[in-house]
Amino acid sequence: MSNYMKGIWFPVTFVSAFLAVYVLLAYFNVENIVITMFLISPFVVMWMVYKVLKDGTPSGKTFSDHFYDDSEYKRIPDQD
């Protein structure tokens, strides 16, 4: 496991699984559980965002140097 995902893998995995279960239950028309999950979902997402912001590791790349964080593409300086 990468160092970046060390503290945040559980919240990200849990919320992704929560979404998958929600979609499947909505497809199979299980209304009571879907409504309950819909009402709980903002809190689940806020918990994940909090954990990622608190425990996540910044990449160290700046927007002025790298256009995309996940590639080595370097920005071309303005020709002003």
C-alpha positions in Angstrom: 0.0 0.0 0.0 1.3 3.4 -0.9 2.2 5.9 1.8 -0.5 8.3 0.4 -3.3 5.8 0.9 -2.1 4.6 4.3 -4.6 6.6 6.4 -7.4 7.1 4.0 -8.0 3.7 2.3 -10.8 2.6 4.7 -13.0 5.7 4.3 -12.5 5.8 0.5 -13.3 2.1 0.2 -16.2 2.2 2.6 -17.9 5.2 0.8 -17.3 3.6 -2.6 -19.0 0.3 -1.3 -21.8 2.4 0.2 -22.4 4.0 -3.2 -22.4 0.6 -5.0 -24.9 -0.9 -2.5 -27.1 2.3 -2.8 -27.2 2.0 -6.6 -27.9 -1.8 -6.5 -30.7 -1.3 -3.9 -32.2 1.6 -5.9 -32.1 -0.7 -9.0 -34.0 -3.5 -7.2 -36.5 -0.9 -5.8 -35.9 -1.4 -2.1 -37.4 1.9 -1.1 -37.1 2.0 2.7 -33.4 1.2 2.7 -32.7 3.5 -0.3 -34.4 6.4 1.5 -32.4 5.8 4.7 -29.1 5.5 2.8 -29.9 8.7 0.9 -30.5 10.5 4.2 -27.2 9.1 5.7 -25.1 9.7 2.5 -24.2 13.4 3.2 -22.7 12.5 6.5 -20.8 9.5 5.1 -19.3 11.7 2.3 -18.4 14.5 4.8 -16.7 11.9 7.0 -14.6 10.7 4.0 -13.7 14.3 3.0 -12.7 15.1 6.6 -10.5 12.0 6.8 -8.9 12.6 3.4 -8.1 16.2 4.2 -6.9 15.4 7.7 -4.9 12.2 7.1 -4.0 12.5 3.4 -0.5 13.4 2.2 -0.1 16.3 -0.2 1.7 15.5 -3.4 4.2 18.4 -3.2 3.5 19.4 -6.8 2.3 22.9 -7.5 -0.2 24.0 -10.2 2.2 26.5 -11.6 4.8 23.7 -12.2 2.6 20.7 -13.1 -0.7 21.0 -14.9 -1.9 17.5 -13.8 -1.0 16.1 -10.4 -1.0 12.5 -11.7 1.4 12.9 -14.6 4.9 14.4 -15.2 3.6 16.9 -17.8 5.3 20.2 -17.1 3.5 23.5 -17.8 4.9 25.7 -20.6 5.7 29.1 -19.2 3.7 32.1 -20.6 5.5 33.9 -23.4 4.6 37.4 -22.3 
